[in-house]
């Protein structure tokens, strides 16, 4: 349960972030840089470290999210399932074993770290940046673990985490924080599209159709007389789709197709029927609106 008197007793990490966006936003930016920016570790290896540290912190919520994301990025499900009991198991990459041993001690006995705990990482070929990143990931995941300590078990029981849902949740945490400080210059469709994506993540709504093949979703939209792109942009064709959702804006139908990037981020393709004034007009370059990690093009 939550002991914050301004929140409901069953409040989780999302509600805490929404209640204190000024503190949460820098943390989310740091999370994005640390787990998705440049690093000697792959995104999968960083998710593995995060899942292991979360398990050591007894944070079932974070462990579930990072475990499923690690599996989505290529870490074996068997490795994730048994890593808590034996982080030195044969399924774990040899170079990652000293890393896991280091973050294990750093999490449980930080005051006892010595050169003997660090040297095996360097012997395995890791550099200073790797040591920094492993330490930072370990430290970062102590914060949500403590924020969720009283409610993590409830959350882990409440949701059946799938790889797509976990990646979707992580990649769009910043959306909820942004809603309170969203710039006024966004067009109506941009605002409402972000609201639709947010409602999907909060489980307040569901996809109208789901498929990993975007072509299937386009066909579903056309069969249901919803706006759909005549041709998918080349870069989106390479991505795995999650699902599609339709809604109305000022009486006009709008559709959203959600795609997952290889790094776990999201891309959304929004389509609406062209007005007579623009349908036959000369094509121009799209107008971009950028805010932090979000960008839209019209």
C-alpha positions as CSV (number, residue, x, y, z in Angstrom):
1,X,0.0,0.0,0.0
2,X,1.0,3.6,-0.4
3,X,1.5,5.8,2.7
4,X,1.2,9.1,0.6
5,X,-1.9,10.7,1.9
6,X,-2.7,12.4,-1.3
7,X,-2.8,9.1,-3.2
8,X,-5.0,6.0,-3.0
9,X,-3.7,3.1,-0.9
10,X,-3.1,1.0,-4.0
11,X,-1.2,3.7,-5.9
12,X,1.8,2.4,-7.9
13,X,4.8,3.9,-9.5
14,X,2.8,5.5,-12.3
15,X,0.6,7.4,-9.9
16,X,3.6,8.5,-7.9
17,X,5.3,9.9,-11.0
18,X,2.1,11.7,-12.0
19,X,1.8,13.2,-8.6
20,X,5.3,14.6,-8.6
21,X,6.2,15.2,-12.3
22,X,8.9,17.8,-11.6
23,X,11.0,15.1,-9.8
24,X,10.0,12.2,-12.0
25,X,10.7,13.8,-15.4
26,X,14.5,14.1,-14.9
27,X,14.6,10.6,-13.5
28,X,12.8,9.3,-16.7
29,X,15.2,11.2,-18.9
30,X,18.2,9.7,-17.0
31,X,16.6,6.2,-17.4
32,X,16.3,6.7,-21.1
33,X,19.9,7.8,-21.5
34,X,21.2,5.0,-19.3
35,X,19.3,2.1,-20.7
36,X,19.0,3.2,-24.3
37,X,21.9,5.5,-25.0
38,X,25.5,4.6,-26.0
39,X,27.1,2.0,-23.7
40,X,29.5,-0.9,-23.9
41,X,26.5,-3.0,-22.8
42,X,23.7,-3.8,-25.3
43,X,20.2,-2.8,-24.5
44,X,19.4,-6.5,-23.6
45,X,22.4,-6.7,-21.2
46,X,21.3,-3.5,-19.5
47,X,17.8,-4.8,-19.1
48,X,19.3,-8.0,-17.7
49,X,21.2,-6.0,-15.1
50,X,18.1,-4.0,-14.2
51,X,16.0,-7.1,-13.8
52,X,18.6,-8.7,-11.6
53,X,19.0,-5.7,-9.4
54,X,15.2,-5.3,-9.1
55,X,15.0,-8.9,-8.0
56,X,17.7,-8.3,-5.4
57,X,15.7,-5.2,-4.2
58,X,12.5,-7.4,-3.9
59,X,10.8,-5.1,-6.4
60,X,8.5,-7.5,-8.3
61,X,7.0,-4.7,-10.4
62,X,10.4,-3.6,-11.8
63,X,11.7,-7.1,-12.0
64,X,8.7,-8.1,-14.2
65,X,9.0,-5.2,-16.5
66,X,12.8,-5.5,-17.1
67,X,12.7,-9.3,-17.3
68,X,10.1,-9.2,-20.1
69,X,11.9,-6.4,-21.9
70,X,15.2,-8.3,-21.6
71,X,13.5,-11.4,-23.2
72,X,12.1,-9.2,-25.9
73,X,15.6,-8.0,-26.7
74,X,17.0,-11.5,-26.9
75,X,17.9,-12.7,-23.4
76,X,16.8,-16.3,-22.9
77,X,13.6,-16.8,-20.8
78,X,15.4,-19.6,-19.0
79,X,18.2,-17.3,-18.1
80,X,15.9,-14.7,-16.7
81,X,13.8,-17.3,-14.8
82,X,16.8,-18.9,-13.0
83,X,19.2,-15.9,-12.7
84,X,18.2,-15.1,-9.1
85,X,19.3,-18.5,-7.8
86,X,22.4,-18.7,-9.9
87,X,23.7,-15.7,-11.7
88,X,26.8,-17.7,-12.7
89,X,24.8,-20.3,-14.5
90,X,26.0,-21.6,-17.9
91,X,23.2,-19.8,-19.7
92,X,24.6,-16.4,-18.6
93,X,27.3,-15.0,-21.0
94,X,30.8,-15.3,-19.5
95,X,31.5,-11.6,-19.7
96,X,28.3,-10.8,-17.9
97,X,29.0,-13.0,-14.9
98,X,31.4,-10.7,-13.2
99,X,29.1,-7.8,-13.9
100,X,26.2,-9.5,-12.1
101,X,28.5,-10.5,-9.2
102,X,29.5,-6.9,-8.9
103,X,26.0,-5.4,-8.9
104,X,24.9,-8.2,-6.5
105,X,27.4,-7.0,-3.9
106,X,26.8,-3.3,-4.7
107,X,23.1,-3.7,-4.1
108,X,23.3,-5.8,-0.9
109,X,26.6,-4.6,0.6
110,X,27.6,-1.3,-1.0
111,X,30.0,-0.4,1.8
112,X,32.0,-3.6,1.3
113,X,33.0,-3.0,-2.3
114,X,36.7,-3.4,-3.0
115,X,39.1,-3.6,-5.9
116,X,38.6,-7.4,-5.8
117,X,35.0,-6.9,-6.8
118,X,35.8,-4.6,-9.8
119,X,38.9,-6.4,-11.2
120,X,37.0,-9.4,-12.6
121,X,35.0,-7.0,-14.8
122,X,38.2,-5.5,-16.3
123,X,39.6,-9.0,-16.7
124,X,36.5,-9.9,-18.7
125,X,37.3,-7.0,-21.1
126,X,34.9,-4.3,-19.8
127,X,36.2,-0.7,-19.5
128,X,35.5,2.3,-17.2
129,X,32.4,3.2,-19.0
130,X,31.0,-0.3,-18.4
131,X,31.8,0.0,-14.7
132,X,30.1,3.4,-14.6
133,X,27.0,2.1,-16.4
134,X,26.6,-1.0,-14.3
135,X,27.0,1.1,-11.1
136,X,24.5,3.7,-12.4
137,X,21.9,1.1,-13.4
138,X,22.3,-0.5,-10.0
139,X,21.8,2.9,-8.2
140,X,19.0,4.0,-10.5
141,X,16.8,1.0,-9.8
142,X,17.1,1.5,-6.0
143,X,14.8,4.5,-6.3
144,X,11.6,2.8,-7.8
145,X,12.3,-0.3,-5.7
146,X,11.9,1.8,-2.6
147,X,9.0,3.8,-3.9
148,X,7.1,0.6,-4.7
149,X,8.3,-1.5,-1.8
150,X,4.8,-1.6,-0.2
151,X,2.8,-2.0,-3.5
152,X,5.0,-4.1,-5.8
153,X,3.5,-7.4,-4.9
154,X,0.0,-6.1,-5.6
155,X,1.1,-4.8,-9.0
156,X,2.9,-8.0,-10.0
157,X,-0.3,-10.0,-9.2
158,X,-2.6,-7.5,-10.9
159,X,-1.0,-7.6,-14.3
160,X,0.0,-10.4,-16.6
161,X,3.1,-8.8,-18.1
162,X,3.9,-9.7,-21.7
163,X,7.0,-8.5,-23.5
164,X,5.1,-6.0,-25.6
165,X,3.2,-4.6,-22.7
166,X,6.3,-4.2,-20.7
167,X,8.2,-2.4,-23.5
168,X,5.1,-0.3,-24.1
169,X,4.9,0.7,-20.5
170,X,8.6,1.6,-20.2
171,X,8.7,3.5,-23.4
172,X,5.7,5.7,-22.7
173,X,6.2,6.5,-19.0
174,X,7.2,10.0,-20.1
175,X,3.9,10.5,-21.9
176,X,2.0,10.6,-18.6
177,X,4.4,13.2,-17.2
178,X,4.2,15.3,-20.3
179,X,0.4,15.5,-20.2
180,X,0.6,18.0,-17.4
181,X,3.1,20.2,-19.2
182,X,2.1,19.5,-22.8
183,X,3.0,22.5,-25.1
184,X,0.0,24.5,-26.2
185,X,1.1,24.6,-29.9
186,X,0.3,21.0,-30.5
187,X,-2.5,20.4,-33.0
188,X,-5.7,18.8,-31.8
189,X,-5.0,15.4,-33.4
190,X,-1.6,15.3,-31.8
191,X,-3.0,15.9,-28.3
192,X,-5.8,13.4,-28.7
193,X,-3.5,10.8,-30.3
194,X,-1.2,11.0,-27.3
195,X,-4.2,10.7,-25.0
196,X,-5.2,7.5,-26.9
197,X,-1.8,6.0,-26.5
198,X,-1.7,6.9,-22.8
199,X,-5.1,5.2,-22.3
200,X,-3.8,2.0,-23.9
201,X,-0.9,1.9,-21.6
202,X,-3.0,2.6,-18.5
203,X,-5.3,-0.3,-19.5
204,X,-8.2,2.1,-19.7
205,X,-8.7,1.0,-23.3
206,X,-7.6,-1.7,-25.6
207,X,-6.5,-2.0,-29.2
208,X,-9.3,-2.4,-31.7
209,X,-7.1,-5.0,-33.4
210,X,-3.7,-6.5,-32.7
211,X,-1.1,-8.0,-35.0
212,X,2.7,-8.0,-35.3
213,X,2.2,-7.4,-39.1
214,X,1.2,-3.8,-39.8
215,X,-0.2,-4.9,-43.2
216,X,-2.9,-6.9,-41.3
217,X,-3.8,-3.8,-39.3
218,X,-4.0,-1.6,-42.4
219,X,-6.4,-4.2,-43.9
220,X,-8.5,-4.3,-40.8
221,X,-8.8,-0.5,-40.8
222,X,-9.9,-0.5,-44.4
223,X,-12.4,-3.3,-43.9
224,X,-13.9,-1.3,-41.1
225,X,-14.0,2.0,-43.1
226,X,-11.4,3.7,-40.9
227,X,-8.7,5.9,-42.3
228,X,-5.5,4.0,-43.3
229,X,-2.3,4.9,-45.0
230,X,-2.3,4.0,-48.7
231,X,1.4,3.1,-48.3
232,X,3.4,2.5,-45.1
233,X,6.6,4.6,-44.8
234,X,9.6,2.4,-45.6
235,X,11.1,2.7,-42.1
236,X,7.9,1.6,-40.5
237,X,7.6,-1.5,-42.7
238,X,10.8,-2.8,-40.9
239,X,9.2,-2.5,-37.4
240,X,7.0,-4.9,-35.6
241,X,3.5,-3.5,-35.0
242,X,1.5,-3.9,-31.7
243,X,-2.0,-2.9,-32.7
244,X,-4.3,-0.2,-33.9
245,X,-6.9,2.1,-32.4
246,X,-9.6,4.3,-33.9
247,X,-11.2,7.5,-32.5
248,X,-13.1,10.6,-33.7
249,X,-11.8,14.2,-33.6
250,X,-14.4,16.8,-34.4
251,X,-16.6,14.2,-36.0
252,X,-13.8,12.9,-38.3
253,X,-12.4,9.4,-38.0
254,X,-8.7,9.0,-37.0
255,X,-6.6,5.9,-36.6
256,X,-3.4,5.1,-34.8
257,X,-1.1,2.2,-35.5
258,X,1.6,1.5,-32.8
259,X,5.0,0.2,-33.7
260,X,7.8,-1.1,-31.5
261,X,11.4,0.0,-32.3
262,X,14.3,-2.4,-31.8
263,X,15.4,-0.4,-28.8
264,X,12.0,-0.7,-27.1
265,X,10.8,2.8,-28.0
266,X,7.5,3.4,-29.8
267,X,6.5,5.0,-33.1
268,X,2.8,5.8,-33.9
269,X,1.4,6.3,-37.3
270,X,-1.7,8.5,-37.2
271,X,-4.0,8.7,-40.2
272,X,-7.1,10.7,-41.0
273,X,-9.1,11.4,-44.2
274,X,-7.7,14.2,-46.2
275,X,-9.9,17.3,-46.7
276,X,-10.8,18.3,-50.3
277,X,-8.5,21.3,-49.9
278,X,-5.5,19.2,-49.3
279,X,-6.3,15.9,-51.0
280,X,-5.4,17.2,-54.5
281,X,-3.0,19.9,-53.5
282,X,0.7,20.0,-54.0
283,X,2.6,17.9,-51.5
284,X,4.9,19.7,-49.1
285,X,7.5,18.7,-46.6
286,X,6.0,17.6,-43.3
287,X,5.9,20.1,-40.4
288,X,7.6,18.7,-37.4
289,X,6.8,19.6,-33.8
290,X,9.4,18.4,-31.2
291,X,9.2,18.3,-27.4
292,X,11.8,16.3,-25.5
293,X,11.6,12.7,-26.7
294,X,8.3,13.2,-28.6
295,X,8.2,14.3,-32.2
296,X,5.2,14.6,-34.6
297,X,5.0,15.3,-38.2
298,X,2.0,16.7,-40.2
